[in-house]
């Protein structure tokens, strides 16, 4: 009798342990959510947008497959505007007759191809007050004069502000200024491969709601010497240890990115997501100055395959003989004829 009771007790314990283990196993959507949290850990604003989405009542009622689909859609542009749009999409998924206002911004502005439009409940309004297109909170823009839709994140010259009215308050979901207002990336002295990689960094940062801009790119030897003199023989703080010909900026393979403040002016504030910017840059194959020992340079990224950060000074002879093209050819990133 005792042995029977003991066996029964053991069976119950195993059953309880199995149930506990099953209960603790994360669902596929929870696993995907955790992956996203890990990837976006250095962007607290993006994580907050994810929190907004998964806490939504309609999102919680979706099937596991629908949740994963929504989370994947969120990662296309992980910011508050996308989260807001997906909340509306979840509501429509549950009730196809629903018309949630969260699918489109209530207000804001959009500057596209040099033309500025007002935003009124998802409609684009021109200077004459005419509706000329639509915009959604997922960043999709459709002008009435065009057959193809655009994304506000794929053109770094776009200025966009999307606003949602919550009660009596207006909440800004996305606020991005033009990322290269001085046309630094169009300088022919800047290597095209570097331009492509830096542009990809800016686009990803914009998708994550990071309002970034180009500060400096190509720098002449004379400009480099003037910068080196700063804090030494000229007023100001020391900002570089490189003389002319010793910086990758002099060879068109380095760019400095900073953040825009609320007024669209350059900002180097500590509160910006510098580490996330660095992660995005490294993922694009760029070397990030924030990883340097000694003089840390968080805005700075450079691209010189096959050479170390300190090898710039060794490019002087090539530069004298064949200019920038000769330097780029040494790295295998010369322009294609």
C-alpha positions as CSV (number, residue, x, y, z in Angstrom):
1,X,0.0,0.0,0.0
2,X,2.8,2.4,0.9
3,X,4.6,1.7,-2.3
4,X,1.4,2.3,-4.3
5,X,0.9,5.7,-2.6
6,X,4.5,6.5,-3.1
7,X,4.3,5.8,-6.8
8,X,1.1,7.9,-7.0
9,X,2.9,10.8,-5.2
10,X,5.8,10.6,-7.6
11,X,3.5,10.6,-10.6
12,X,1.7,13.7,-9.3
13,X,5.0,15.5,-8.7
14,X,6.2,14.7,-12.3
15,X,2.8,15.9,-13.6
16,X,3.1,19.1,-11.7
17,X,6.7,19.7,-12.8
18,X,5.7,19.0,-16.4
19,X,2.8,21.5,-16.2
20,X,5.1,24.1,-14.7
21,X,7.6,23.5,-17.5
22,X,5.0,23.8,-20.1
23,X,3.6,27.0,-18.6
24,X,7.1,28.6,-18.5
25,X,7.8,27.8,-22.2
26,X,7.5,31.1,-24.1
27,X,5.2,31.4,-27.1
28,X,6.5,32.1,-30.5
29,X,5.4,35.7,-30.3
30,X,7.0,36.1,-26.9
31,X,10.3,34.7,-28.3
32,X,10.1,37.2,-31.2
33,X,9.3,40.0,-28.8
34,X,12.4,39.1,-26.7
35,X,14.6,39.1,-29.8
36,X,13.4,42.5,-30.7
37,X,14.0,43.8,-27.2
38,X,17.6,42.5,-27.4
39,X,18.2,44.1,-30.7
40,X,16.8,47.5,-29.7
41,X,18.2,47.5,-26.2
42,X,20.3,50.6,-26.9
43,X,17.3,52.6,-28.3
44,X,14.9,53.1,-25.3
45,X,12.4,55.1,-27.4
46,X,12.0,52.1,-29.8
47,X,11.6,49.8,-26.8
48,X,9.0,52.1,-25.4
49,X,7.1,51.9,-28.7
50,X,7.3,48.1,-28.6
51,X,5.8,48.3,-25.0
52,X,3.0,50.4,-26.4
53,X,2.2,47.8,-29.1
54,X,2.3,44.6,-27.0
55,X,0.2,46.3,-24.2
56,X,-2.5,47.1,-26.6
57,X,-5.8,45.2,-26.0
58,X,-6.4,44.4,-29.6
59,X,-2.9,43.1,-30.1
60,X,-3.3,40.8,-27.2
61,X,-6.4,39.2,-28.9
62,X,-4.5,38.3,-32.1
63,X,-3.5,34.8,-32.8
64,X,0.2,33.8,-32.3
65,X,0.9,34.0,-36.0
66,X,-0.8,37.4,-36.3
67,X,1.3,38.7,-33.3
68,X,4.5,37.6,-34.9
69,X,3.5,39.1,-38.2
70,X,2.7,42.4,-36.4
71,X,6.0,42.3,-34.5
72,X,7.9,41.7,-37.8
73,X,6.0,44.7,-39.3
74,X,7.0,46.8,-36.3
75,X,10.7,46.0,-37.0
76,X,10.4,47.6,-40.5
77,X,10.3,50.9,-38.7
78,X,10.4,50.4,-34.9
79,X,9.0,53.7,-33.6
80,X,5.9,55.1,-31.9
81,X,4.2,55.9,-35.2
82,X,4.5,52.4,-36.5
83,X,3.3,51.0,-33.1
84,X,0.3,53.3,-33.3
85,X,-0.5,52.1,-36.9
86,X,-0.2,48.4,-36.0
87,X,-2.6,48.9,-33.1
88,X,-5.2,50.1,-35.6
89,X,-4.3,47.3,-37.9
90,X,-4.9,44.8,-35.1
91,X,-8.3,46.3,-34.5
92,X,-9.2,46.0,-38.2
93,X,-7.9,42.4,-38.1
94,X,-10.4,41.6,-35.3
95,X,-13.2,43.6,-36.8
96,X,-13.0,44.3,-40.6
97,X,-15.7,46.9,-40.2
98,X,-13.7,49.0,-37.8
99,X,-12.2,52.4,-38.9
100,X,-9.6,53.2,-36.3
101,X,-8.2,56.7,-36.4
102,X,-4.7,55.4,-35.3
103,X,-4.0,54.3,-38.9
104,X,-3.3,57.8,-39.9
105,X,-1.7,60.9,-38.2
106,X,-4.1,63.6,-37.0
107,X,-1.7,66.4,-37.8
108,X,1.9,67.3,-38.7
109,X,3.9,68.4,-41.6
110,X,5.7,66.7,-44.5
111,X,8.4,68.3,-46.7
112,X,9.0,66.1,-49.8
113,X,11.1,67.1,-52.8
114,X,11.2,70.6,-51.4
115,X,7.5,71.0,-51.1
116,X,5.9,71.3,-47.7
117,X,2.4,69.9,-47.0
118,X,0.2,70.1,-43.9
119,X,-1.3,66.9,-42.5
120,X,-4.9,66.8,-41.6
121,X,-6.3,63.4,-40.4
122,X,-4.1,61.5,-42.9
123,X,-4.6,63.9,-45.8
124,X,-1.7,65.9,-47.3
125,X,-2.8,69.5,-47.9
126,X,-0.9,71.9,-50.1
127,X,-0.4,75.7,-49.6
128,X,-3.7,76.4,-51.3
129,X,-5.6,74.1,-49.0
130,X,-6.1,71.4,-51.5
131,X,-5.8,67.7,-50.6
132,X,-3.0,66.2,-52.8
133,X,-2.4,62.9,-51.2
134,X,-2.4,60.8,-48.1
135,X,0.0,59.6,-45.4
136,X,-0.3,56.8,-42.8
137,X,1.4,56.2,-39.5
138,X,3.5,53.5,-41.0
139,X,5.3,56.2,-43.0
140,X,3.6,55.4,-46.3
141,X,3.0,58.5,-48.5
142,X,0.7,58.4,-51.6
143,X,0.6,61.6,-53.7
144,X,-2.4,61.8,-56.0
145,X,-0.1,62.7,-58.9
146,X,2.0,59.6,-58.5
147,X,1.2,55.9,-59.1
148,X,3.7,54.5,-56.6
149,X,3.7,55.1,-52.9
150,X,6.7,56.4,-51.0
151,X,8.1,55.9,-47.5
152,X,9.2,58.8,-45.3
153,X,12.2,56.8,-44.2
154,X,13.7,56.0,-47.6
155,X,14.6,59.5,-48.5
156,X,16.9,61.1,-46.0
157,X,16.1,64.6,-47.3
158,X,12.5,64.3,-46.1
159,X,11.2,66.4,-43.2
160,X,8.3,64.7,-41.4
161,X,6.4,65.2,-38.2
162,X,3.5,62.9,-37.4
163,X,1.2,63.9,-34.5
164,X,-1.6,62.0,-32.9
165,X,-4.3,63.6,-30.7
166,X,-4.7,61.7,-27.4
167,X,-7.6,63.2,-25.5
168,X,-6.9,67.0,-25.6
169,X,-3.2,66.6,-26.0
170,X,-1.2,66.3,-29.1
171,X,1.5,63.6,-29.0
172,X,4.4,63.7,-31.5
173,X,5.0,60.2,-32.8
174,X,7.9,60.9,-35.2
175,X,9.9,64.0,-35.8
176,X,12.7,63.9,-38.4
177,X,14.5,66.7,-40.1
178,X,16.4,66.5,-43.4
179,X,19.6,64.5,-42.7
180,X,22.0,66.2,-45.1
181,X,20.8,69.8,-45.4
182,X,24.3,71.0,-46.6
183,X,24.7,68.3,-49.2
184,X,27.9,66.8,-47.7
185,X,27.1,63.3,-49.1
186,X,26.9,64.7,-52.6
187,X,30.5,65.9,-52.5
188,X,32.4,64.1,-55.4
189,X,35.4,63.8,-53.1
190,X,33.5,61.4,-50.9
191,X,33.8,57.8,-51.9
192,X,30.5,56.4,-53.3
193,X,30.8,53.1,-51.3
194,X,31.0,55.2,-48.1
195,X,28.1,57.3,-49.2
196,X,26.0,54.2,-49.7
197,X,26.9,52.7,-46.3
198,X,26.4,56.0,-44.4
199,X,23.0,56.6,-46.2
200,X,21.9,53.1,-45.1
201,X,22.9,54.0,-41.5
202,X,20.9,57.2,-41.6
203,X,17.8,55.4,-43.1
204,X,17.9,52.8,-40.3
205,X,18.3,55.4,-37.6
206,X,15.3,57.3,-39.1
207,X,13.2,54.2,-39.1
208,X,14.0,53.9,-35.4
209,X,12.9,57.5,-34.8
210,X,16.5,58.8,-34.4
211,X,16.7,62.3,-35.8
212,X,20.3,62.3,-37.3
213,X,22.2,64.5,-39.7
214,X,25.5,64.7,-41.5
215,X,28.0,67.1,-39.7
216,X,31.3,66.7,-41.6
217,X,32.5,64.4,-44.4
218,X,35.3,65.1,-46.8
219,X,37.9,67.5,-45.4
220,X,40.8,69.1,-47.2
221,X,44.4,69.0,-45.9
222,X,44.2,72.7,-45.1
223,X,41.0,72.2,-43.2
224,X,42.6,69.3,-41.3
225,X,45.6,71.4,-40.3
226,X,43.3,74.1,-39.1
227,X,41.3,71.6,-37.0
228,X,44.6,70.2,-35.6
229,X,45.7,73.7,-34.5
230,X,42.5,74.1,-32.5
231,X,43.4,73.9,-28.8
232,X,47.1,74.0,-29.6
233,X,48.0,77.2,-31.5
234,X,44.4,78.4,-32.1
235,X,41.5,79.0,-29.7
236,X,39.1,76.1,-28.8
237,X,39.3,72.6,-27.5
238,X,41.4,69.8,-29.0
239,X,39.2,67.7,-31.2
240,X,41.7,65.7,-33.2
241,X,45.1,64.2,-33.0
242,X,45.5,64.0,-36.8
243,X,47.4,66.4,-38.9
244,X,46.8,66.9,-42.6
245,X,47.0,63.5,-44.4
246,X,46.6,61.6,-41.2
247,X,42.8,61.6,-41.1
248,X,40.5,59.4,-43.2
249,X,38.4,62.4,-43.7
250,X,41.2,63.7,-46.0
251,X,40.6,60.7,-48.3
252,X,36.8,60.8,-48.5
253,X,36.2,57.7,-46.5
254,X,35.0,59.2,-43.2
255,X,31.8,61.0,-42.1
256,X,30.7,62.5,-38.8
257,X,27.0,62.1,-38.0
258,X,25.3,63.9,-35.1
259,X,21.7,64.3,-34.0
260,X,19.2,67.1,-34.8
261,X,17.6,68.9,-31.9
262,X,14.0,69.9,-31.8
263,X,14.8,72.9,-34.0
264,X,16.7,70.9,-36.6
265,X,20.1,72.1,-35.4
266,X,23.2,69.9,-34.7
267,X,23.3,68.4,-31.3
268,X,26.0,66.4,-29.5
269,X,24.0,66.0,-26.3
270,X,24.9,62.9,-24.1
271,X,21.2,61.9,-24.0
272,X,21.1,60.8,-27.6
273,X,21.2,57.2,-28.6
274,X,24.9,57.2,-29.5
275,X,25.4,53.5,-28.7
276,X,22.6,52.4,-30.9
277,X,23.9,54.6,-33.7
278,X,27.3,52.8,-33.3
279,X,25.6,49.4,-33.5
280,X,23.8,50.4,-36.8
281,X,27.1,51.7,-38.2
282,X,29.1,48.6,-37.3
283,X,26.3,46.5,-38.9
284,X,26.9,48.4,-42.1
285,X,30.6,47.5,-42.0
286,X,31.8,50.9,-40.8
287,X,34.3,51.5,-38.0
288,X,32.8,53.6,-35.3
289,X,34.8,56.1,-33.3
290,X,32.8,55.4,-30.2
291,X,34.7,52.1,-29.9
292,X,38.1,53.7,-29.9
293,X,40.4,53.8,-26.9
294,X,41.8,57.2,-25.9
295,X,40.1,59.9,-27.9
296,X,36.6,58.6,-28.3
297,X,34.8,60.1,-31.3
298,X,31.2,59.0,-31.2
299,X,29.9,60.9,-34.3
300,X,32.7,59.5,-36.4
301,X,32.5,56.5,-38.8
302,X,35.0,55.5,-41.5
303,X,35.5,52.8,-44.1
304,X,38.9,51.6,-45.2
305,X,38.8,47.8,-45.9
306,X,42.1,46.1,-45.5
307,X,43.6,48.9,-43.4
308,X,43.7,49.9,-39.7
309,X,42.4,53.2,-38.3
310,X,45.9,54.5,-38.0
311,X,46.9,53.7,-41.5
312,X,45.6,57.0,-43.0
313,X,49.1,58.6,-42.8
314,X,50.4,55.8,-45.1
315,X,48.2,57.0,-47.9
316,X,50.0,60.2,-48.5
317,X,52.3,58.8,-51.2
318,X,49.4,57.3,-53.1
319,X,47.5,60.6,-52.8
320,X,50.4,62.6,-54.2
321,X,50.7,60.2,-57.2
322,X,47.0,59.7,-58.1
323,X,44.8,61.7,-55.8
324,X,41.7,60.2,-54.1
325,X,41.2,57.6,-56.8
326,X,44.6,56.1,-56.1
327,X,43.9,55.9,-52.4
328,X,40.5,54.3,-53.0
329,X,42.0,51.8,-55.5
330,X,44.5,50.7,-52.8
331,X,41.4,49.7,-50.7
332,X,39.5,48.2,-53.5
333,X,36.7,50.7,-53.4
334,X,37.6,52.8,-56.4
335,X,34.8,54.2,-58.6
336,X,33.6,51.8,-61.3
337,X,34.4,53.3,-64.8
